[in-house]
C-alpha cells in the first residue's frame, strides 16, 4: 500500500504508469496534470481499495507543484512514498547549429526547472526511504558518439540526471535516481524515431512500464540511488 504521485499521466508512459500502480491493491495514485479534465478514466481498471486523486500540476508554472501539495494536504494526503517526475516535452530536434533557441528555452523550463520545482515541493511529504524518480532518456548520455539529432532535447535530460544524483547526496533519507524508459512507442518517442528515419520506436509502452515499475520497486539507497538506471534494470551511462 503506497501513495504514488506521477506527473504527465494523460497519455504515453505516464498513463501506463498510472494504470500499473492503480492495479496494485490499496494504493493511492495521485495524477499530476496540467489539465485534470484531460485524464482518461482509469478507476474501472483499478484494484480493490485503490484511490485515484487528480491534482493540477502545470509544468509551465513554477508555483504549481507547491499549490498542488497544499491541495493534497486538504484532501488528507500528507505523505508520499513514490514520486515520478514524468511530465516532459520532446520536440527540440535538429543539429545544434539549427536548434531553435526559443524551443530549447521552453524545453529547459519544462524538462529541468519544473521537475526541480516538483522535487522542492514534494520533499517535505516524502517519508524516510521514499523514492523520487527523475524520468530521463537515452538522449541524455554524454558518453556516446552522437548518432541522432537529439542534442537539444538530450541536454535537458542530462540536467535531470545531474539533479537526480545531487538529490541522492543532499537527501540521505530519500532514494533518488534518474530512469530511462527506453525508446518507447509514444507520441514523443515515435517523433524521435521518424527523425532517425524509422517508422516507430522499438519498445512498447507496456514493456517499458513493466520494467520501470520493477526497477522502482527494487530500488534502495544502496543499489540504484544516485545512478542513471534503465527500464530493464541495467545501469546506464551518464
N, C-alpha and C positions, 0 to 999 in steps of 0.2 A: 504494500500500500504506500504510494508515493504521491507527492504533489509535483507535477511536471509543468513547466511553462515553456512553450515553444512559440517563437515568432514566425510570421510568414506562413500560416497554416492553410491558406485558402486554395493552394494548389501545389503540385510537384512534390518535392521531398518533404516539405512542411506538412502537407496534407497527409502524406503517407505516414509520417511520424505521429501525427495526431491520432490517426486511426489505430496505429500499433499500440500506443500507450492506452488508448481507450478500451482496448481488448484485454487489458490486464485488470482483474477484479479489484474494485475498491479504490482505484486511482482517482485523484482529482487532476484533470487535464485542463490547463489554462491556455487558451488560444489567444495569442497576441496578434492583433490585426490592425492594419491602417483603417480598414472599413469592416467592422464586425458583421455587417449585413452581407458581406461577400462570402462568408464561410458556409460551405455545404453542411447539411445536417448529418452528423455522424453519431448522434445519440442512439439511433436504431441499431448501430453496429457495436455498441458498447457492451462491455461485460457487466455482470451484476455489481451494483454498488458504485459504479463509476459516475463521477460528477463532472460535467462539462461546463466550463466557465469561459465566456468570451470577454475580452477587455481590449480597449483601444490602445495600441502601441504604434504610433506613426514614426517611422524611422527618419522622416524629414523634419521632425520637431524634437529638439533636444530635451525639452521638459516632459515629453510624453511618457517615457518609462517611469519617471518619478510619480507622475499623476496616476499611472496605472497601478503602481504599488499601493498608493493611498486608497484607490478604489477596491483593490483586492482585500485590504485590511477591513474595509467597511463590510465586505462580504464574508468576513470571518477567516480569511486565508492569511495567516501570519507567519507561515514558513514555506520555504521552497526546498525540495530535495534535488531537483534537476532543473537546470535552465539551459535551453538550447537556442543560441543566437543564430537563427537560420535565415531570417529575412535578409535579402540582398538583391542587387541588380547586376546584370552582366551583359551590357551592350557595348562596352568600351573595347572594341577590337580594332586591329589595324597595326601597321608599322608605327614605331614610336614617332617618326617624323611626320606622321599623318594623324596622330591621335587628337581628337577634338578636346581642347583643354577644358571647355565648359562641361563636357560629358565626363571627363576624368574627375573634375572637381565634385560633380554630383555623385559619382561612384565612391569617392573618398568619404563623402558625408554619410552616405547610406551604408557603405560596407565597413567603415572603420569607426567614424565618430559615433554613429548610432549604437553599435554593439558596446562601445566603451560606456556610453550613457546608460545602456541597459545594465551592464555589469555594476556600475556605481549604484544604480537604484536597487538592484537585487541583493547586493552583498549583505545588507542588514537582515534580510529574510532567509538567507541560506544557512541552514543549520550545519553543525560540525559534520565533516565528511560529505557534505552536499557537493554537487557537481555543476560546474559551469562549462558548457561546451561551446567553443567558437567554431562555427562551421566554415571550413577553409576550402581549398581546392588544389588540385594538382597544378593549376596555373600559377600557384604561389611559389613553386620550387625554384630557388635561385640556382641551385647546383644541377643545372641541366643546360644542354645546348638548346637555345630557343628553337622550337620546332613548330610553333603555331603563332599566329598574330594575336596573342592574348596578353601582351605585357601591360596594357592599360588596366585591365581587369585584375591581372595577376598581382600587380603592385599592391592593390588594396587588400588582397588576401594574404600577401606576405606580411602586411602590417597587422592583420588579425593574428597570425602566428606569433608575432612579437608580443602582442597583448596577452595571449594565452600563456606564454612562457613567463612573462613578467608577473602575471597574476599568480602563477604557481608559487613563486617565491615570496611575493608580498602577503599572500593569504595562506598561512600554513594549515588552516583547518579546512580549506576548500580544494577540491580536486578540479584542476583547470587544465584543459588541453585543447588543441585545435584538431579538427577531424575532417579529413577529406572524404566526401561521399562517393568518389569515383566519377566517371564521366557518364552522367545519368540522362535517361530519355525524358527530360523535362523541356519546357519551352526554352529555357536558358541553355541547357546542355545541347539541345538539337540545333540551336542557332550557332553555337560554337562549332558543332560538327560540320555544319554547312560552310562555315568559314574555312574549315580544314579540308573541304572537298568531299565530305562524307554525307550520306543520306540522313543518318541519325546517330546519336550517341550509342555506345556499345552496351551499357548496363541499364537494366530495367529499374524502375522505382522500387518495386518490391524487393529485388535483390539488394539494392543499396540500403533500404530502410531496415531490412532484417539484420544486415551486418552492423549498421550504426547502433541499433538497439542493443545488440550483444556487446559491442565494444564499450558502450556506456555502462551497461550492467557490470561488466568485468573490471571496470576501471577502479583503481585505488591510487592513493597518493604515491605509492612506491612503484607502480608499474607503468602507468600511462601519463600521469600528471606532469605537466611541463614539457610534453613531447608533441610532435605532429604525427598523429595516427591516421590510418586509412580504415575505410569501412570494413575491410576484410581482416582487421586485427593486426596488420603489419605496420611497422614504423616507417613513416615517410621521410624523405629528405627535407631539408629546410630550403 
